[in-house]
């Protein structure tokens, strides 16, 4: 089986596994991951933080985002531009988000894109991860393209139940610096 087919099959199986996690359990997993992010060395030394806004079956990062803003950090979130590409956009609070591409909360087009050089830490989502902080995303390539050439710290967040011994990878897949789950990091 080729890598792309292996990824497709794994994504289908993982989406079924995600449905087994209750909403209450998901909230607790998200809460604990956000707590671990806030005490991480990467967070403590970062001035500019790029982080996804949890949507659907992703970690709810809003408590982390608003804590970072309250701590005086510059908070950047993704805004999808075209197929497979996204910008980092500075926000000041939840009021700066609206329904964007794919229904994902993101800043409106009027907000300017930032240069990636102002970002010290990127918090990256995944569908699954392995122990070495390789990720299996949802298949759009947005984060792999964004992280190409990114020189800041990267932290991958993933529920412990979705950490696998190894995720399939291709030459364009990007490894993150560290993995944080609700139980480790």
Residue frames as a rotation matrix with the C-alpha (Angstrom) as fourth column:
UNK 1
0.587 0.809 0.000 0.00
0.809 -0.587 0.000 0.00
0.000 0.000 -1.000 0.00
UNK 2
-0.241 -0.689 0.684 1.37
0.599 -0.660 -0.453 3.42
0.763 0.300 0.572 -0.88
UNK 3
-0.855 -0.241 -0.459 1.71
0.518 -0.422 -0.744 6.17
-0.014 -0.874 0.485 1.73
UNK 4
-0.801 0.591 0.098 -1.23
-0.555 -0.794 0.250 8.24
0.226 0.146 0.963 0.47
UNK 5
0.018 0.818 -0.575 -3.58
-0.243 0.561 0.791 5.29
0.970 0.125 0.209 0.64
UNK 6
-0.354 -0.223 -0.908 -2.23
0.762 0.495 -0.418 4.38
0.543 -0.840 -0.006 4.09
UNK 7
-0.997 -0.012 -0.073 -2.96
0.049 -0.843 -0.536 7.96
-0.055 -0.538 0.841 5.23
UNK 8
-0.452 0.890 -0.063 -6.51
-0.667 -0.291 0.686 7.85
0.592 0.352 0.725 3.79
UNK 9
0.076 0.473 -0.878 -7.29
0.218 0.851 0.478 4.58
0.973 -0.227 -0.038 5.52
UNK 10
-0.594 -0.387 -0.705 -5.80
0.759 0.021 -0.651 5.77
0.267 -0.922 0.282 8.80
UNK 11
-0.937 0.290 0.194 -7.77
-0.316 -0.942 -0.115 9.04
0.150 -0.169 0.974 8.64
UNK 12
-0.087 0.955 -0.283 -11.04
-0.452 0.215 0.866 7.14
0.888 0.203 0.413 8.22
UNK 13
0.053 0.055 -0.997 -10.25
0.633 0.770 0.076 4.90
0.772 -0.635 0.006 11.20
UNK 14
-0.822 -0.443 -0.358 -9.19
0.555 -0.486 -0.675 7.84
0.125 -0.753 0.646 13.36
UNK 15
-0.696 0.644 0.319 -12.33
-0.533 -0.760 0.372 9.81
0.482 0.089 0.872 12.58
UNK 16
0.258 0.764 -0.591 -14.34
-0.028 0.617 0.786 6.84
0.966 -0.187 0.180 13.86
UNK 17
-0.217 -0.432 -0.876 -12.18
0.853 0.352 -0.385 6.68
0.475 -0.830 0.292 16.98
UNK 18
-0.950 -0.125 0.287 -12.76
0.024 -0.943 -0.333 10.40
0.313 -0.310 0.898 17.59
UNK 19
-0.165 0.978 0.126 -16.51
-0.494 -0.193 0.848 9.78
0.854 0.078 0.515 17.71
UNK 20
0.210 0.194 -0.958 -15.95
0.550 0.787 0.279 7.45
0.808 -0.586 0.058 20.67
UNK 21
-0.785 -0.516 -0.342 -14.66
0.584 -0.433 -0.687 10.32
0.206 -0.739 0.641 22.83
UNK 22
0.206 0.942 -0.265 -17.54
0.978 -0.193 0.076 11.91
0.020 -0.275 -0.961 24.75
UNK 23
0.416 0.005 0.909 -18.01
0.270 -0.956 -0.118 15.70
0.868 0.295 -0.399 24.71
UNK 24
0.966 -0.062 0.249 -17.20
-0.255 -0.342 0.904 15.84
0.029 -0.938 -0.346 28.44
UNK 25
0.538 -0.817 0.206 -14.01
0.603 0.544 0.583 13.81
-0.589 -0.189 0.786 27.95
UNK 26
0.199 -0.439 0.876 -13.05
0.878 -0.318 -0.358 16.04
0.436 0.840 0.322 25.00
UNK 27
0.744 0.115 0.658 -13.48
-0.097 -0.956 0.277 19.19
0.661 -0.270 -0.700 27.12
UNK 28
0.890 -0.429 0.154 -11.27
-0.109 0.126 0.986 17.70
-0.442 -0.895 0.066 29.83
UNK 29
0.321 -0.789 0.523 -8.60
0.898 0.429 0.096 16.65
-0.300 0.439 0.847 27.31
UNK 30
0.335 -0.144 0.931 -8.63
0.572 -0.755 -0.322 20.15
0.749 0.640 -0.171 25.81
UNK 31
0.923 0.066 0.378 -8.42
-0.234 -0.683 0.692 21.79
0.304 -0.727 -0.615 29.24
UNK 32
0.734 -0.664 0.140 -5.45
0.203 0.411 0.889 19.69
-0.648 -0.624 0.437 30.29
UNK 33
0.194 -0.665 0.721 -3.59
0.980 0.099 -0.173 20.24
0.044 0.740 0.671 27.01
UNK 34
0.543 0.049 0.838 -4.10
0.217 -0.972 -0.084 24.01
0.811 0.228 -0.539 27.32
UNK 35
0.961 -0.209 0.182 -2.75
-0.232 -0.245 0.942 23.89
-0.152 -0.947 -0.283 30.87
UNK 36
0.449 -0.835 0.320 0.35
0.644 0.550 0.533 22.03
-0.620 -0.033 0.784 29.66
UNK 37
0.301 -0.303 0.904 0.86
0.813 -0.413 -0.410 24.52
0.498 0.859 0.122 26.85
UNK 38
0.812 0.136 0.567 0.76
-0.065 -0.945 0.320 27.47
0.580 -0.296 -0.759 29.26
UNK 39
0.792 -0.556 0.252 3.55
-0.321 -0.029 0.947 26.03
-0.519 -0.831 -0.201 31.42
UNK 40
0.712 -0.544 0.444 5.72
0.697 0.623 -0.354 24.88
-0.084 0.562 0.823 28.52
UNK 41
-0.096 -0.852 -0.515 9.15
0.517 -0.485 0.706 26.44
-0.851 -0.198 0.487 28.10
UNK 42
-0.625 -0.088 0.776 8.26
0.773 -0.214 0.598 27.30
0.113 0.973 0.202 24.49
UNK 43
0.418 0.862 0.287 5.26
0.725 -0.507 0.466 29.33
0.548 0.013 -0.837 25.68
UNK 44
0.644 -0.152 -0.750 7.17
0.619 -0.473 0.627 31.04
-0.450 -0.868 -0.210 28.47
UNK 45
-0.363 -0.880 -0.307 9.87
0.447 -0.453 0.771 32.36
-0.818 0.143 0.558 26.12
UNK 46
-0.429 0.242 0.870 7.54
0.891 -0.045 0.451 33.26
0.148 0.969 -0.196 23.22
UNK 47
-0.766 0.240 -0.596 6.37
-0.038 -0.943 -0.331 36.78
-0.642 -0.231 0.731 22.49
UNK 48
-0.233 0.667 -0.708 4.40
-0.967 -0.233 0.099 35.90
-0.099 0.707 0.700 19.35
UNK 49
-0.666 0.103 0.738 2.29
-0.107 0.967 -0.231 32.74
-0.738 -0.233 -0.633 19.30
UNK 50
-0.464 0.522 -0.715 0.57
-0.836 0.009 0.549 31.20
0.294 0.853 0.432 16.28
UNK 51
-0.879 0.230 0.417 -2.21
-0.048 0.829 -0.558 28.79
-0.474 -0.510 -0.718 17.24
UNK 52
-0.731 0.682 -0.032 -5.23
0.177 0.234 0.956 27.30
0.659 0.693 -0.292 15.54
UNK 53
-0.486 0.713 0.505 -8.70
-0.871 -0.347 -0.348 28.06
-0.073 -0.609 0.790 16.86
UNK 54
-0.931 0.068 0.358 -10.06
0.018 0.990 -0.140 24.63
-0.364 -0.124 -0.923 17.80
UNK 55
-0.253 0.837 -0.486 -13.01
-0.958 -0.287 0.004 23.70
-0.136 0.466 0.874 15.62
UNK 56
0.509 0.521 -0.685 -15.08
-0.636 0.764 0.109 20.52
0.580 0.381 0.720 15.47
UNK 57
0.962 -0.157 -0.225 -12.95
0.245 0.858 0.452 17.53
0.122 -0.490 0.863 16.45
UNK 58
0.008 -0.969 0.248 -9.88
0.279 -0.236 -0.931 19.62
0.960 0.076 0.268 17.34
UNK 59
-0.377 -0.233 -0.896 -8.53
0.925 -0.044 -0.378 20.60
0.048 -0.971 0.233 20.73
UNK 60
0.736 0.615 0.281 -10.43
0.563 -0.788 0.248 23.64
0.374 -0.024 -0.927 22.03
UNK 61
-0.261 -0.963 -0.063 -7.57
0.907 -0.222 -0.359 26.15
0.332 -0.151 0.931 22.16
UNK 62
0.325 0.435 0.840 -9.63
0.256 -0.895 0.365 29.21
0.910 0.096 -0.402 23.07
UNK 63
0.974 -0.011 -0.225 -8.69
0.218 -0.206 0.954 29.15
-0.057 -0.979 -0.198 26.78
UNK 64
0.130 -0.991 0.033 -5.04
0.877 0.130 0.462 29.00
-0.462 -0.031 0.886 25.70
UNK 65
-0.171 -0.164 0.972 -5.46
0.798 -0.602 0.038 31.83
0.578 0.781 0.234 23.17
UNK 66
0.625 0.503 0.597 -7.17
0.107 -0.813 0.573 34.17
0.773 -0.294 -0.562 25.64
UNK 67
0.831 -0.435 -0.346 -4.66
0.420 0.082 0.904 33.33
-0.365 -0.897 0.251 28.39
UNK 68
-0.116 -0.910 0.397 -1.80
0.985 -0.054 0.164 34.14
-0.128 0.410 0.903 25.99
UNK 69
0.037 0.206 0.978 -3.41
0.475 -0.865 0.165 37.48
0.879 0.458 -0.130 25.16
UNK 70
0.931 0.349 0.109 -3.93
0.053 -0.422 0.905 38.22
0.362 -0.836 -0.412 28.88
UNK 71
0.562 -0.801 -0.204 -0.25
0.636 0.262 0.725 37.36
-0.528 -0.538 0.657 29.46
UNK 72
0.460 -0.333 -0.823 0.71
-0.363 -0.916 0.168 40.06
-0.810 0.222 -0.543 26.96
UNK 73
-0.501 -0.594 0.629 1.65
0.332 0.540 0.774 37.70
-0.799 0.597 -0.074 24.13
UNK 74
-0.375 0.372 -0.849 0.89
-0.865 -0.471 0.175 38.58
-0.335 0.800 0.498 20.51
UNK 75
-0.239 0.414 0.878 -1.66
0.049 0.909 -0.415 36.00
-0.970 -0.056 -0.237 19.36
UNK 76
-0.505 0.038 -0.862 -1.80
-0.849 -0.200 0.489 35.00
-0.153 0.979 0.133 15.69
UNK 77
-0.005 0.556 0.831 -4.33
-0.101 0.827 -0.553 32.60
-0.995 -0.087 0.052 14.25
UNK 78
-0.796 -0.333 0.505 -4.63
0.401 0.334 0.853 31.01
-0.453 0.882 -0.133 10.81
UNK 79
0.214 0.837 -0.504 -6.70
-0.435 -0.380 -0.816 32.42
-0.875 0.394 0.282 7.99
UNK 80
-0.053 -0.175 0.983 -7.05
0.651 0.740 0.167 30.17
-0.757 0.649 0.075 4.96
UNK 81
-0.310 -0.182 -0.933 -6.10
-0.453 -0.835 0.314 31.93
-0.836 0.520 0.176 1.75
UNK 82
0.107 0.271 -0.956 -6.23
-0.960 0.279 -0.028 29.42
0.259 0.921 0.290 -1.08
UNK 83
0.919 0.243 -0.310 -6.19
-0.201 0.966 0.162 25.66
0.339 -0.087 0.937 -1.32
UNK 84
0.576 -0.684 -0.447 -3.46
0.727 0.679 -0.101 24.50
0.373 -0.267 0.889 1.03
UNK 85
-0.509 -0.796 0.328 -2.20
0.541 -0.592 -0.597 27.94
0.669 -0.126 0.732 2.06
UNK 86
0.641 0.686 -0.345 -2.88
0.706 -0.349 0.617 30.07
0.303 -0.638 -0.708 5.10
UNK 87
-0.090 -0.591 0.801 -1.70
-0.024 -0.803 -0.595 33.29
0.996 -0.073 0.058 6.71
UNK 88
-0.331 -0.029 -0.943 -0.98
0.938 0.101 -0.332 34.14
0.105 -0.994 -0.006 10.32
UNK 89
-0.073 0.426 0.902 -3.15
0.209 -0.878 0.431 37.05
0.975 0.220 -0.025 11.47
UNK 90
-0.946 -0.307 -0.103 -2.86
0.187 -0.256 -0.948 39.01
0.265 -0.916 0.300 14.71
UNK 91
0.121 0.990 0.068 -6.02
0.325 -0.104 0.940 39.06
0.938 -0.092 -0.334 16.85
UNK 92
-0.676 -0.309 0.669 -6.83
-0.446 -0.551 -0.705 40.70
0.587 -0.775 0.234 20.15
UNK 93
-0.643 0.505 0.576 -9.83
-0.489 0.308 -0.816 38.67
-0.589 -0.806 0.049 21.24
UNK 94
-0.557 0.476 0.680 -12.70
0.531 0.834 -0.149 36.44
-0.638 0.278 -0.718 20.25
UNK 95
0.432 0.761 -0.484 -14.52
0.135 -0.586 -0.799 39.40
-0.891 0.280 -0.356 18.69
UNK 96
-0.120 -0.580 -0.806 -11.86
-0.799 -0.426 0.425 39.40
-0.590 0.694 -0.413 15.95
UNK 97
-0.916 -0.199 0.349 -13.05
-0.017 0.887 0.461 35.99
-0.401 0.416 -0.816 14.70
UNK 98
0.064 0.946 -0.317 -15.81
-0.864 -0.107 -0.491 35.20
-0.499 0.305 0.811 12.25
UNK 99
0.474 0.193 0.859 -16.84
0.105 0.956 -0.273 32.19
-0.875 0.219 0.433 10.22
UNK 100
-0.075 -0.625 -0.777 -14.25
-0.816 -0.409 0.408 31.67
-0.573 0.665 -0.479 7.50
UNK 101
-0.140 -0.074 -0.987 -13.29
-0.845 0.528 0.080 29.06
0.515 0.846 -0.137 4.94
UNK 102
-0.510 0.030 -0.860 -14.64
0.102 0.995 -0.025 25.59
0.854 -0.100 -0.510 5.83
UNK 103
0.594 0.804 0.026 -16.65
0.129 -0.128 0.983 27.21
0.794 -0.580 -0.180 8.67
UNK 104
0.006 -0.710 -0.704 -13.47
0.948 0.229 -0.222 27.63
0.319 -0.666 0.674 10.72
UNK 105
0.887 0.238 -0.396 -13.32
0.385 -0.855 0.349 30.67
-0.255 -0.462 -0.850 13.03
UNK 106
-0.147 -0.955 0.257 -10.77
0.985 -0.117 0.127 33.07
-0.091 0.271 0.958 11.56
UNK 107
-0.351 -0.033 -0.936 -10.04
0.226 -0.973 -0.051 36.80
-0.909 -0.229 0.349 11.23
UNK 108
0.726 0.683 0.073 -11.81
0.271 -0.187 -0.944 38.67
-0.631 0.706 -0.321 8.42
UNK 109
0.412 -0.567 0.714 -9.99
0.901 0.137 -0.411 39.48
0.135 0.813 0.567 5.16
UNK 110
0.785 -0.070 0.616 -9.52
0.013 -0.992 -0.128 43.12
0.620 0.109 -0.777 6.23
UNK 111
0.814 -0.547 0.196 -7.04
-0.267 -0.051 0.962 42.07
-0.517 -0.835 -0.188 8.93
UNK 112
0.453 -0.696 -0.557 -3.48
-0.837 -0.116 -0.535 42.07
0.308 0.709 -0.635 7.51
UNK 113
0.870 -0.289 -0.401 -1.36
0.303 0.953 -0.030 38.93
0.390 -0.095 0.916 7.35
UNK 114
0.737 -0.663 0.133 1.76
-0.499 -0.401 0.768 38.94
-0.456 -0.633 -0.626 9.53
UNK 115
0.174 -0.801 -0.573 5.26
-0.736 0.281 -0.616 37.95
0.654 0.529 -0.541 8.57
UNK 116
0.780 0.141 -0.610 6.08
0.161 0.896 0.414 34.52
0.605 -0.421 0.676 10.01
UNK 117
-0.214 -0.976 -0.041 9.30
0.393 -0.047 -0.918 35.98
0.895 -0.212 0.393 11.39
UNK 118
-0.367 0.134 0.920 7.37
-0.696 -0.696 -0.176 37.64
0.617 -0.705 0.349 14.25
UNK 119
0.736 0.677 -0.010 6.13
-0.545 0.602 0.584 34.26
0.401 -0.424 0.812 15.49
UNK 120
-0.283 -0.861 0.424 8.19
-0.948 0.185 -0.258 32.49
0.144 -0.475 -0.868 18.14
UNK 121
-0.800 0.107 0.590 5.91
-0.175 0.899 -0.400 29.50
-0.573 -0.424 -0.701 18.72
UNK 122
-0.376 0.720 -0.583 3.51
-0.802 0.063 0.594 27.63
0.465 0.691 0.554 16.46
UNK 123
-0.512 0.362 0.779 0.94
-0.429 0.678 -0.597 25.36
-0.744 -0.640 -0.192 18.14
UNK 124
-0.654 0.085 -0.752 -0.02
-0.722 0.225 0.654 22.76
0.225 0.971 -0.086 15.56
UNK 125
0.231 0.807 0.543 -3.12
-0.817 0.464 -0.342 20.53
-0.528 -0.365 0.767 15.39
UNK 126
-0.803 -0.404 -0.438 -3.32
-0.583 0.683 0.440 16.99
0.121 0.608 -0.784 14.08
UNK 127
0.394 0.854 -0.340 -5.62
-0.724 0.517 0.458 14.07
0.567 0.066 0.821 13.59
UNK 128
0.961 -0.238 -0.144 -2.94
0.277 0.771 0.573 11.80
-0.026 -0.591 0.807 15.09
UNK 129
0.483 -0.869 0.109 0.71
-0.827 -0.494 -0.267 11.98
0.286 0.039 -0.957 16.07
UNK 130
0.607 -0.361 -0.708 3.56
0.374 0.916 -0.146 9.69
0.701 -0.176 0.691 16.93
UNK 131
0.709 -0.322 -0.627 6.01
0.663 0.001 0.749 9.75
-0.240 -0.947 0.214 19.81
UNK 132
-0.338 -0.939 0.061 8.57
0.879 -0.292 0.376 11.69
-0.335 0.181 0.925 17.75
UNK 133
-0.107 0.426 -0.898 6.12
0.103 -0.894 -0.436 14.59
-0.989 -0.139 0.052 17.04
UNK 134
-0.999 0.042 -0.003 5.36
-0.004 -0.030 1.000 13.65
0.042 0.999 0.030 13.46
UNK 135
-0.433 0.898 -0.074 1.76
-0.374 -0.253 -0.892 14.47
-0.820 -0.359 0.445 12.64
UNK 136
-0.721 0.438 0.538 -0.99
0.692 0.409 0.595 13.13
0.041 0.801 -0.597 10.50
UNK 137
-0.829 0.432 -0.356 -3.14
-0.337 -0.893 -0.299 16.09
-0.447 -0.128 0.886 9.51
UNK 138
0.072 0.971 0.229 -6.50
-0.076 0.234 -0.969 16.14
-0.994 0.052 0.091 7.80
UNK 139
0.047 -0.152 0.987 -4.98
0.802 0.595 0.053 16.04
-0.595 0.790 0.150 4.32
UNK 140
0.916 0.388 0.107 -5.01
0.375 -0.727 -0.575 19.65
-0.145 0.567 -0.811 3.12
UNK 141
0.162 -0.960 0.227 -1.31
0.927 0.069 -0.369 20.33
0.339 0.270 0.901 3.60
UNK 142
0.771 0.218 0.599 -1.92
0.122 -0.973 0.197 23.74
0.625 -0.079 -0.776 5.21
UNK 143
0.897 -0.418 0.146 0.40
-0.260 -0.229 0.938 23.25
-0.358 -0.879 -0.314 8.17
UNK 144
0.362 -0.803 0.473 3.12
0.764 0.547 0.342 21.48
-0.533 0.238 0.812 6.19
UNK 145
0.245 -0.233 0.941 3.26
0.764 -0.552 -0.335 24.47
0.598 0.801 0.043 3.83
UNK 146
0.864 0.131 0.486 3.11
-0.138 -0.867 0.478 26.98
0.484 -0.480 -0.732 6.68
UNK 147
0.836 -0.525 0.159 5.88
-0.068 0.188 0.980 25.25
-0.545 -0.830 0.121 8.64
UNK 148
0.520 -0.681 0.515 8.20
0.849 0.346 -0.400 24.94
0.094 0.645 0.758 5.65
UNK 149
-0.183 -0.726 0.663 11.05
0.517 -0.645 -0.563 27.29
0.836 0.240 0.493 6.46
UNK 150
0.740 0.465 0.486 9.51
-0.182 -0.557 0.810 28.33
0.647 -0.688 -0.328 9.81
UNK 151
-0.212 -0.966 -0.150 12.31
0.024 0.148 -0.989 28.91
0.977 -0.213 -0.008 12.31
UNK 152
-0.137 0.214 0.967 10.37
-0.918 -0.395 -0.043 29.24
0.373 -0.894 0.250 15.59
UNK 153
-0.876 -0.075 0.476 9.45
-0.339 0.798 -0.498 26.53
-0.343 -0.598 -0.725 18.07
UNK 154
-0.261 0.827 -0.498 6.70
-0.673 0.214 0.708 24.08
0.692 0.520 0.501 17.14
UNK 155
-0.810 0.145 0.569 4.50
-0.407 0.559 -0.722 22.18
-0.423 -0.816 -0.394 19.56
UNK 156
-0.594 0.608 -0.526 2.12
-0.277 0.459 0.844 19.51
0.755 0.647 -0.105 18.34
UNK 157
-0.589 0.467 0.660 -1.01
-0.735 0.031 -0.678 18.96
-0.337 -0.884 0.325 20.43
UNK 158
-0.350 0.414 -0.840 -2.81
-0.474 0.696 0.540 15.63
0.808 0.587 -0.048 20.35
UNK 159
0.550 0.548 0.630 -5.06
-0.833 0.306 0.461 13.60
0.060 -0.778 0.625 22.65
UNK 160
-0.365 -0.737 0.569 -3.14
-0.790 0.569 0.229 10.70
-0.493 -0.366 -0.789 24.16
UNK 161
0.210 0.550 0.808 -5.64
-0.032 0.830 -0.557 8.23
-0.977 0.091 0.192 22.64
UNK 162
0.982 0.187 0.031 -4.52
0.036 -0.027 -0.999 9.35
-0.186 0.982 -0.033 19.15
UNK 163
0.183 -0.976 -0.115 -0.78
-0.941 -0.207 0.266 8.98
-0.283 0.060 -0.957 19.68
UNK 164
0.979 0.161 -0.122 0.40
-0.198 0.876 -0.440 6.10
0.036 0.455 0.890 17.49
UNK 165
0.476 -0.860 0.183 3.70
0.474 0.426 0.771 4.22
-0.741 -0.280 0.611 17.35
UNK 166
-0.743 -0.667 -0.048 4.35
0.301 -0.398 0.867 5.78
-0.597 0.630 0.497 13.93
UNK 167
0.454 0.837 -0.307 2.37
-0.026 -0.331 -0.943 7.90
-0.891 0.436 -0.129 11.49
UNK 168
0.293 -0.340 0.894 2.94
0.925 0.337 -0.175 7.55
-0.241 0.878 0.413 7.75
UNK 169
0.384 -0.215 -0.898 4.98
-0.003 -0.973 0.231 10.38
-0.923 -0.086 -0.374 6.29
UNK 170
0.676 -0.165 0.718 5.99
0.736 0.091 -0.671 11.76
0.046 0.982 0.183 2.95
UNK 171
-0.275 -0.948 0.160 8.82
0.930 -0.304 -0.207 14.05
0.245 0.092 0.965 1.92
UNK 172
-0.364 0.170 0.916 6.72
0.091 -0.972 0.216 17.22
0.927 0.162 0.338 2.40
UNK 173
0.687 0.612 -0.393 5.48
0.421 0.106 0.901 16.32
0.593 -0.784 -0.184 5.89
UNK 174
-0.077 -0.676 0.733 6.96
-0.365 -0.665 -0.652 18.49
0.928 -0.318 -0.195 8.64
UNK 175
-0.054 -0.069 -0.996 8.05
0.792 0.605 -0.085 17.23
0.608 -0.793 0.021 12.06
UNK 176
0.709 0.300 0.638 7.23
-0.147 -0.822 0.551 19.34
0.689 -0.484 -0.539 15.10
UNK 177
-0.235 -0.899 0.368 9.65
-0.551 -0.189 -0.813 20.07
0.801 -0.394 -0.451 17.91
UNK 178
-0.971 -0.056 0.233 7.61
-0.234 0.429 -0.872 18.54
-0.051 -0.902 -0.429 20.69
UNK 179
-0.343 0.882 -0.322 4.40
0.186 0.400 0.897 16.65
0.921 0.248 -0.301 21.39
UNK 180
-0.895 0.198 0.399 1.99
-0.442 -0.278 -0.853 17.71
-0.057 -0.940 0.337 24.14
UNK 181
-0.362 0.828 -0.427 -0.97
0.275 0.533 0.800 15.56
0.891 0.172 -0.421 25.19
UNK 182
0.540 0.622 0.568 -3.23
-0.419 -0.387 0.821 15.75
0.731 -0.681 0.051 28.21
UNK 183
0.984 -0.124 -0.125 -0.82
0.175 0.628 0.758 13.39
-0.015 -0.768 0.640 30.00
UNK 184
0.194 -0.981 -0.024 2.61
0.855 0.157 0.494 14.55
-0.481 -0.116 0.869 28.88
UNK 185
0.435 -0.158 0.886 4.55
0.622 -0.659 -0.423 17.50
0.651 0.735 -0.188 27.67
